[in-house]
Amino acid sequence: MGHYRTIQQWYEILSKRLKGAPRESIRFYSLEAFPRLMHHLETHKANCSVCAQHFAKLDKMSLNLGQWLKTEAPEIAAFQEELEKSVRHLRTEHKVFPKGLWLSRFVLIGILVGILGALITIVVVAGVVIGGILFTGAFIGMLAGWFAGKNKERKIKKQNRLY
């Protein structure tokens, strides 16, 4: 294996390339995960030609990205499309996911299950404080989802399938 840039090095590279770009645009296009994505694509480009193509395109596009964000250039749409294609490729072909995806999914499911449990409790048990039961159910569900999501992401990270 060759020498690959670290995630920190990618943060530094992209921070130079995005110098002067509006922070709102950086947040809007979810570019906080972009350095982790580039690192992952770079480390896998030797084994996957599709990863290599996505890496080359995104690397080249990122050279102009700061200027595109400043001027709201139409090229941003092509960049966003390439970004989505690379994320979709990683997810479908390599089973690689962005950090926080599983955590947020499990927390949402936990909250919904907790609220459902609270609603069932309200129907079955007479005289309960509805607001308190709903809040408690949502909180317990969120907590259970958080633990389950963290556990899932820990397992995925050990398999090097998290960026």
MILO-278904 format. One record per atom (N, C-alpha, C): residue number from 1; atom name; x, y, z. Coordinates in pm, 1 decimal, decimal comma, m for minus. Layout:
N
seq:atom:c1:c2:c3
NUM:CA:X:Y:Z
...
***
This chain:
163
seq:atom:c1:c2:c3
1:N:83,9:m118,6:0,0
1:CA:0,0:0,0:0,0
1:C:87,8:124,1:0,0
2:N:40,9:225,1:m70,1
2:CA:115,9:349,3:m78,3
2:C:86,8:441,2:38,9
3:N:146,4:556,7:32,3
3:CA:126,1:656,9:136,5
3:C:m0,2:736,3:105,2
4:N:m91,8:737,9:199,7
4:CA:m215,6:811,3:181,8
4:C:m221,4:925,6:281,6
5:N:m288,0:1032,5:242,2
5:CA:m304,4:1145,6:332,9
5:C:m400,4:1108,5:444,6
6:N:m374,1:1160,6:562,1
6:CA:m460,5:1135,3:677,1
6:C:m585,1:1222,7:665,6
7:N:m682,7:1193,1:749,0
7:CA:m803,9:1274,3:751,4
7:C:m768,0:1417,2:789,8
8:N:m677,2:1434,2:884,9
8:CA:m634,0:1568,2:925,8
8:C:m569,4:1642,3:809,1
9:N:m488,8:1573,0:730,5
9:CA:m427,6:1636,6:613,8
9:C:m534,4:1677,9:512,3
10:N:m637,2:1594,9:496,8
10:CA:m745,9:1631,2:406,7
10:C:m821,4:1753,0:458,4
11:N:m840,1:1762,8:589,7
11:CA:m903,9:1883,0:646,3
11:C:m822,6:2006,7:612,2
12:N:m691,7:1996,4:625,0
12:CA:m604,7:2110,8:594,7
12:C:m608,4:2145,4:446,2
13:N:m601,9:2045,0:360,5
13:CA:m606,4:2067,6:215,4
13:C:m737,1:2135,8:177,1
14:N:m847,9:2081,2:226,5
14:CA:m977,4:2136,3:187,9
14:C:m1004,0:2271,4:251,5
15:N:m947,4:2295,8:366,8
15:CA:m964,1:2427,0:428,1
15:C:m893,6:2532,8:344,6
16:N:m779,8:2498,0:284,2
16:CA:m711,4:2591,1:192,7
16:C:m792,4:2611,1:65,3
17:N:m846,5:2502,8:14,0
17:CA:m923,9:2511,5:m110,7
17:C:m1055,2:2586,5:m91,7
18:N:m1109,7:2582,2:28,9
18:CA:m1237,7:2647,8:55,8
18:C:m1221,5:2785,2:120,9
19:N:m1099,0:2833,7:125,6
19:CA:m1072,1:2961,6:191,1
19:C:m1159,6:3071,6:131,1
20:N:m1228,4:3141,8:217,3
20:CA:m1314,9:3251,0:174,9
20:C:m1454,8:3209,8:135,3
21:N:m1481,0:3080,0:129,9
21:CA:m1616,2:3033,6:94,8
21:C:m1709,7:3058,3:212,8
22:N:m1833,7:3093,1:185,2
22:CA:m1929,7:3117,9:294,5
22:C:m1952,3:2992,7:379,6
23:N:m1947,6:3010,6:510,7
23:CA:m1968,4:2897,4:603,0
23:C:m2106,3:2834,6:584,8
24:N:m2205,3:2917,6:552,0
24:CA:m2340,5:2865,6:531,7
24:C:m2341,7:2765,9:415,7
25:N:m2267,2:2796,8:310,5
25:CA:m2261,0:2706,7:194,7
25:C:m2191,2:2577,0:231,9
26:N:m2085,2:2587,6:310,6
26:CA:m2012,1:2467,8:353,5
26:C:m2104,5:2377,9:434,3
27:N:m2184,8:2437,2:521,9
27:CA:m2279,8:2358,6:600,5
27:C:m2391,9:2304,7:512,2
28:N:m2442,3:2389,4:421,5
28:CA:m2553,6:2349,8:335,6
28:C:m2518,3:2228,1:250,9
29:N:m2397,7:2224,4:198,6
29:CA:m2356,5:2112,8:115,1
29:C:m2292,8:1999,4:195,8
30:N:m2300,5:2005,5:328,4
30:CA:m2250,2:1900,7:418,5
30:C:m2104,6:1866,5:390,0
31:N:m2021,1:1967,7:376,1
31:CA:m1880,8:1945,1:342,6
31:C:m1795,7:1910,3:465,0
32:N:m1857,5:1903,7:583,8
32:CA:m1782,2:1865,2:703,0
32:C:m1731,8:1721,9:691,8
33:N:m1808,1:1636,4:623,4
33:CA:m1770,0:1495,5:607,2
33:C:m1681,5:1473,4:484,2
34:N:m1664,2:1576,2:401,9
34:CA:m1589,0:1563,0:277,2
34:C:m1445,2:1516,0:298,4
35:N:m1370,3:1568,2:397,0
35:CA:m1233,2:1516,8:418,1
35:C:m1230,0:1367,9:452,0
36:N:m1325,4:1321,7:532,1
36:CA:m1330,5:1178,4:565,9
36:C:m1363,9:1095,9:442,8
37:N:m1453,4:1147,5:358,9
37:CA:m1488,8:1079,0:235,1
37:C:m1368,2:1070,1:142,4
38:N:m1295,4:1180,1:125,5
38:CA:m1178,5:1181,2:36,9
38:C:m1071,1:1084,7:87,7
39:N:m1050,8:1082,6:217,8
39:CA:m953,1:989,3:276,0
39:C:m993,9:845,4:245,2
40:N:m1121,3:815,8:263,3
40:CA:m1168,9:679,6:239,8
40:C:m1154,9:641,8:92,3
41:N:m1194,8:731,0:3,0
41:CA:m1181,2:703,2:m140,7
41:C:m1034,8:684,9:m179,1
42:N:m948,2:767,6:m123,4
42:CA:m805,1:759,0:m156,5
42:C:m745,6:625,8:m112,1
43:N:m783,0:580,9:6,1
43:CA:m726,0:455,2:55,9
43:C:m779,6:333,3:m18,4
44:N:m893,9:346,8:m85,8
44:CA:m952,8:232,7:m156,3
44:C:m942,0:242,2:m307,7
45:N:m882,4:349,2:m357,2
45:CA:m877,3:365,4:m503,2
45:C:m787,9:261,9:m571,8
46:N:m690,6:207,1:m500,4
46:CA:m603,3:106,2:m561,5
46:C:m677,9:m24,9:m586,4
47:N:m779,8:m52,8:m504,5
47:CA:m853,5:m178,8:m515,1
47:C:m984,9:m167,2:m591,0
48:N:m1029,1:m44,3:m618,5
48:CA:m1159,8:m25,0:m681,3
48:C:m1149,5:88,3:m783,7
49:N:m1171,8:55,0:m908,5
49:CA:m1159,8:156,4:m1014,1
49:C:m1267,5:264,1:m1002,9
50:N:m1384,8:228,4:m952,6
50:CA:m1492,1:327,3:m936,4
50:C:m1453,6:427,2:m827,5
51:N:m1398,1:377,8:m717,4
51:CA:m1349,2:467,7:m611,6
51:C:m1240,3:559,8:m667,2
52:N:m1154,0:505,2:m750,5
52:CA:m1046,2:584,7:m810,3
52:C:m1102,9:695,4:m898,4
53:N:m1207,0:663,4:m976,2
53:CA:m1269,9:764,3:m1062,0
53:C:m1336,1:874,0:m979,2
54:N:m1410,0:833,5:m876,7
54:CA:m1476,0:932,4:m790,6
54:C:m1372,0:1020,0:m720,7
55:N:m1266,4:956,5:m672,5
55:CA:m1161,5:1032,1:m604,2
55:C:m1101,4:1136,9:m697,7
56:N:m1066,2:1095,3:m819,0
56:CA:m1002,6:1187,2:m915,0
56:C:m1095,4:1303,7:m949,1
57:N:m1222,6:1273,7:m974,0
57:CA:m1318,0:1379,7:m1009,1
57:C:m1338,5:1476,8:m893,5
58:N:m1360,9:1422,9:m773,1
58:CA:m1385,7:1509,5:m657,7
58:C:m1262,0:1591,1:m621,3
59:N:m1143,9:1529,5:m632,8
59:CA:m1020,2:1601,6:m603,1
59:C:m1003,5:1718,8:m700,3
60:N:m1025,3:1693,7:m826,8
60:CA:m1012,1:1798,6:m927,9
60:C:m1117,2:1908,7:m907,1
61:N:m1240,7:1868,2:m881,3
61:CA:m1348,1:1965,7:m860,4
61:C:m1324,1:2050,0:m735,8
62:N:m1268,0:1987,2:m632,3
62:CA:m1248,4:2059,8:m506,5
62:C:m1146,6:2173,2:m520,2
63:N:m1063,6:2168,6:m624,6
63:CA:m968,2:2277,3:m647,5
63:C:m1040,0:2409,6:m673,9
64:N:m1157,4:2403,2:m735,8
64:CA:m1234,8:2523,8:m769,5
64:C:m1355,4:2544,3:m678,3
65:N:m1376,2:2453,2:m586,6
65:CA:m1497,7:2454,3:m506,0
65:C:m1515,7:2583,3:m426,4
66:N:m1408,5:2633,7:m367,6
66:CA:m1419,1:2757,4:m290,2
66:C:m1472,2:2872,4:m372,9
67:N:m1421,6:2886,7:m493,2
67:CA:m1467,7:2993,4:m582,0
67:C:m1612,0:2970,2:m625,4
68:N:m1646,6:2843,9:m654,4
68:CA:m1783,2:2813,0:m694,0
68:C:m1882,1:2848,5:m583,9
69:N:m1843,3:2820,9:m458,1
69:CA:m1932,7:2851,8:m346,5
69:C:m1947,5:3002,0:m327,8
70:N:m1840,5:3075,9:m349,1
70:CA:m1846,1:3222,6:m335,6
70:C:m1940,7:3283,8:m437,8
71:N:m1934,6:3233,1:m561,0
71:CA:m2012,7:3293,0:m670,1
71:C:m2142,0:3217,9:m698,9
72:N:m2168,3:3112,0:m621,1
72:CA:m2285,4:3026,8:m642,4
72:C:m2291,4:2979,7:m787,6
73:N:m2179,1:2929,4:m834,6
73:CA:m2164,4:2884,6:m973,6
73:C:m2248,7:2760,6:m1001,2
74:N:m2290,6:2743,4:m1125,3
74:CA:m2370,9:2625,1:m1160,3
74:C:m2292,4:2494,3:m1149,2
75:N:m2159,4:2502,3:m1145,5
75:CA:m2077,8:2380,9:m1132,6
75:C:m2098,9:2310,5:m998,5
76:N:m2154,0:2382,5:m903,2
76:CA:m2180,8:2322,3:m771,7
76:C:m2275,6:2203,4:m786,2
77:N:m2370,8:2214,2:m877,8
77:CA:m2466,7:2105,2:m898,7
77:C:m2394,5:1978,8:m945,9
78:N:m2298,2:1993,4:m1036,4
78:CA:m2221,2:1878,1:m1083,9
78:C:m2136,8:1820,0:m971,2
79:N:m2079,7:1907,2:m888,1
79:CA:m2001,7:1861,4:m773,3
79:C:m2090,8:1782,9:m677,6
80:N:m2208,2:1837,2:m647,8
80:CA:m2301,6:1771,5:m555,8
80:C:m2344,2:1635,5:m611,4
81:N:m2367,5:1628,4:m741,0
81:CA:m2406,5:1502,3:m803,1
81:C:m2293,5:1398,6:m793,1
82:N:m2170,2:1442,5:m817,8
82:CA:m2055,4:1352,1:m806,3
82:C:m2038,2:1305,2:m662,2
83:N:m2058,5:1394,4:m568,7
83:CA:m2049,6:1361,6:m426,7
83:C:m2153,6:1254,9:m390,8
84:N:m2275,5:1274,5:m435,8
84:CA:m2382,8:1177,8:m408,1
84:C:m2354,0:1042,4:m472,7
85:N:m2300,7:1043,5:m594,6
85:CA:m2266,2:917,5:m662,0
85:C:m2159,3:841,6:m583,5
86:N:m2059,7:913,5:m533,4
86:CA:m1952,5:845,8:m459,2
86:C:m2004,5:789,4:m327,5
87:N:m2090,3:863,9:m259,3
87:CA:m2148,6:814,9:m133,4
87:C:m2236,3:692,9:m161,0
88:N:m2316,1:699,4:m267,5
88:CA:m2403,1:586,6:m303,6
88:C:m2319,0:462,9:m339,5
89:N:m2209,0:483,5:m412,3
89:CA:m2119,7:371,8:m447,5
89:C:m2062,7:307,7:m321,1
90:N:m2014,2:389,7:m229,1
90:CA:m1957,6:335,3:m106,1
90:C:m2061,6:256,9:m27,4
91:N:m2183,0:310,4:m22,6
91:CA:m2289,0:245,1:54,5
91:C:m2332,0:114,2:m10,2
92:N:m2353,9:113,2:m141,5
92:CA:m2407,5:m7,3:m205,8
92:C:m2301,7:m112,4:m235,0
93:N:m2185,0:m70,5:m282,1
93:CA:m2083,1:m167,2:m323,2
93:C:m1989,1:m210,5:m210,4
94:N:m1959,0:m118,9:m120,0
94:CA:m1861,0:m149,4:m14,5
94:C:m1921,9:m153,4:125,4
95:N:m2050,3:m123,5:135,2
95:CA:m2119,1:m120,1:265,5
95:C:m2047,0:m26,8:362,5
96:N:m2010,7:91,6:314,0
96:CA:m1940,9:193,3:392,9
96:C:m2038,1:308,4:414,4
97:N:m2043,9:359,1:537,7
97:CA:m2142,5:460,0:574,3
97:C:m2076,9:581,0:641,0
98:N:m2141,6:697,1:631,8
98:CA:m2087,3:814,9:700,8
98:C:m2106,8:803,7:851,9
99:N:m2014,0:861,2:922,3
99:CA:m2018,1:862,2:1068,8
99:C:m2145,7:934,9:1113,7
100:N:m2217,1:875,8:1205,8
100:CA:m2337,1:937,5:1261,2
100:C:m2466,4:891,4:1196,6
101:N:m2458,7:827,1:1081,2
101:CA:m2579,9:783,2:1011,6
101:C:m2657,8:682,2:1095,1
102:N:m2590,1:576,4:1139,1
102:CA:m2659,0:473,0:1215,9
102:C:m2703,3:524,6:1352,0
103:N:m2623,2:609,4:1411,6
103:CA:m2659,8:666,9:1541,1
103:C:m2790,8:744,7:1528,4
104:N:m2800,2:830,3:1428,0
104:CA:m2922,0:910,3:1412,4
104:C:m3042,8:822,9:1378,8
105:N:m3022,7:720,8:1298,4
105:CA:m3133,4:629,9:1265,1
105:C:m3184,3:557,7:1389,3
106:N:m3091,5:504,4:1469,3
106:CA:m3131,2:430,7:1588,8
106:C:m3197,5:522,7:1691,4
107:N:m3148,2:645,0:1705,2
107:CA:m3209,6:739,2:1799,9
107:C:m3352,6:770,4:1756,1
108:N:m3373,0:796,3:1626,7
108:CA:m3507,3:824,1:1576,4
108:C:m3600,5:706,8:1600,6
109:N:m3555,6:587,4:1567,1
109:CA:m3638,2:468,2:1588,8
109:C:m3667,2:449,8:1737,3
110:N:m3566,3:471,8:1821,6
110:CA:m3585,9:459,8:1966,3
110:C:m3689,3:557,8:2018,4
111:N:m3684,8:681,8:1971,7
111:CA:m3783,1:781,6:2015,4
111:C:m3923,4:738,6:1973,1
112:N:m3937,0:694,6:1848,4
112:CA:m4069,6:652,3:1800,5
112:C:m4122,4:532,4:1878,5
113:N:m4036,4:434,9:1905,4
113:CA:m4077,9:317,3:1983,3
113:C:m4112,5:359,0:2126,5
114:N:m4033,6:450,6:2181,9
114:CA:m4061,7:499,1:2317,2
114:C:m4195,6:570,7:2326,2
115:N:m4226,1:651,8:2226,6
115:CA:m4355,6:721,8:2224,7
115:C:m4468,9:622,3:2206,2
116:N:m4448,8:523,6:2119,1
116:CA:m4550,1:420,4:2099,3
116:C:m4576,1:344,5:2229,8
117:N:m4468,9:309,9:2299,2
117:CA:m4484,0:243,0:2429,2
117:C:m4557,6:330,5:2528,9
118:N:m4527,4:460,3:2526,3
118:CA:m4596,0:552,6:2616,5
118:C:m4745,0:561,5:2582,3
119:N:m4777,8:564,8:2454,0
119:CA:m4918,4:571,3:2413,9
119:C:m4993,4:445,3:2456,4
120:N:m4928,6:332,0:2442,5
120:CA:m4990,8:206,1:2487,2
120:C:m5012,0:209,7:2638,1
121:N:m4914,4:260,4:2710,6
121:CA:m4926,6:272,4:2856,2
121:C:m5042,8:364,8:2893,3
122:N:m5058,9:474,5:2821,8
122:CA:m5167,6:569,7:2848,6
122:C:m5303,5:502,7:2827,8
123:N:m5314,5:421,1:2724,3
123:CA:m5440,8:353,7:2695,1
123:C:m5470,8:245,8:2798,8
124:N:m5368,4:171,7:2839,7
124:CA:m5387,7:57,6:2930,3
124:C:m5402,1:100,9:3075,9
125:N:m5321,6:195,4:3120,7
125:CA:m5319,6:235,6:3260,8
125:C:m5400,6:364,6:3277,5
126:N:m5498,2:358,4:3364,7
126:CA:m5582,5:476,0:3387,7
126:C:m5515,6:571,7:3486,2
127:N:m5537,3:699,8:3466,5
127:CA:m5492,8:799,3:3562,7
127:C:m5346,2:839,3:3553,7
128:N:m5278,9:811,2:3445,3
128:CA:m5138,8:851,2:3432,0
128:C:m5131,4:992,2:3374,0
129:N:m5023,0:1060,4:3404,2
129:CA:m5000,9:1193,7:3350,4
129:C:m4949,4:1177,1:3207,0
130:N:m5029,4:1218,8:3111,7
130:CA:m4999,4:1193,6:2970,5
130:C:m4866,7:1256,2:2928,8
131:N:m4846,3:1382,5:2961,8
131:CA:m4722,6:1450,5:2922,9
131:C:m4599,3:1383,8:2981,4
132:N:m4607,3:1347,2:3107,7
132:CA:m4494,0:1283,4:3175,0
132:C:m4460,3:1147,9:3114,6
133:N:m4563,2:1070,3:3084,7
133:CA:m4542,3:936,8:3024,9
133:C:m4483,4:950,8:2884,5
134:N:m4534,9:1044,8:2804,6
134:CA:m4481,9:1064,4:2668,8
134:C:m4336,0:1107,7:2673,1
135:N:m4305,9:1202,5:2761,9
135:CA:m4167,9:1249,7:2774,8
135:C:m4075,9:1136,5:2819,5
136:N:m4120,1:1060,4:2919,0
136:CA:m4038,8:949,6:2970,5
136:C:m4017,5:842,6:2863,0
137:N:m4122,9:810,2:2790,0
137:CA:m4110,9:710,5:2683,3
137:C:m4014,4:756,5:2573,9
138:N:m4026,7:884,3:2533,4
138:CA:m3938,0:937,2:2430,5
138:C:m3793,0:938,6:2479,8
139:N:m3773,4:977,0:2606,1
139:CA:m3638,6:983,2:2661,6
139:C:m3574,4:844,6:2670,1
140:N:m3650,5:749,5:2721,7
140:CA:m3597,3:612,9:2733,6
140:C:m3568,6:555,8:2594,7
141:N:m3658,3:579,3:2499,6
141:CA:m3636,7:532,6:2363,5
141:C:m3514,3:596,6:2300,3
142:N:m3497,4:727,3:2322,8
142:CA:m3381,3:797,8:2268,8
142:C:m3252,8:741,4:2328,6
143:N:m3252,4:718,7:2457,4
143:CA:m3134,9:664,9:2524,9
143:C:m3101,6:524,1:2473,6
144:N:m3202,5:440,3:2461,2
144:CA:m3180,4:304,2:2410,0
144:C:m3129,4:310,5:2265,7
145:N:m3186,9:398,8:2184,6
145:CA:m3142,2:415,6:2046,5
145:C:m3000,0:466,3:2038,3
146:N:m2963,8:557,5:2128,8
146:CA:m2828,0:611,9:2130,1
146:C:m2727,1:500,7:2158,6
147:N:m2755,7:419,1:2261,5
147:CA:m2664,9:308,1:2294,2
147:C:m2656,0:207,8:2179,3
148:N:m2770,3:174,0:2120,3
148:CA:m2771,2:78,2:2009,0
148:C:m2697,2:135,1:1888,3
149:N:m2718,0:262,6:1858,5
149:CA:m2650,8:326,1:1745,3
149:C:m2501,2:336,0:1765,8
150:N:m2458,6:372,6:1885,5
150:CA:m2314,9:378,8:1915,4
150:C:m2251,4:240,9:1901,9
151:N:m2319,8:139,0:1949,2
151:CA:m2270,1:2,4:1939,6
151:C:m2257,4:m40,0:1792,9
152:N:m2358,2:m9,1:1712,4
152:CA:m2355,4:m43,4:1569,0
152:C:m2239,0:28,7:1499,9
153:N:m2221,0:157,9:1527,0
153:CA:m2112,9:233,3:1463,0
153:C:m1975,4:185,6:1509,8
154:N:m1966,1:142,5:1635,5
154:CA:m1839,2:89,8:1685,8
154:C:m1801,6:m36,0:1609,0
155:N:m1900,3:m123,5:1585,5
155:CA:m1875,3:m247,1:1510,4
155:C:m1836,4:m215,9:1365,7
156:N:m1905,8:m122,8:1303,7
156:CA:m1876,1:m85,6:1164,8
156:C:m1738,2:m22,2:1154,9
157:N:m1703,6:58,7:1254,5
157:CA:m1572,5:124,4:1253,1
157:C:m1459,5:21,3:1262,5
158:N:m1479,1:m82,5:1344,3
158:CA:m1378,3:m188,9:1355,2
158:C:m1358,0:m259,2:1222,7
159:N:m1460,9:m263,1:1139,5
159:CA:m1451,9:m326,6:1008,1
159:C:m1403,5:m228,3:900,4
160:N:m1367,1:m106,6:940,5
160:CA:m1320,5:m1,1:849,8
160:C:m1426,7:30,0:743,2
161:N:m1551,7:35,5:785,9
161:CA:m1662,1:67,0:695,3
161:C:m1733,2:194,0:736,1
162:N:m1661,4:283,1:801,6
162:CA:m1719,2:408,4:847,3
162:C:m1626,3:520,0:804,1
163:N:m1682,0:623,2:745,2
163:CA:m1599,1:739,5:709,8
163:C:m1652,8:863,6:774,8
***
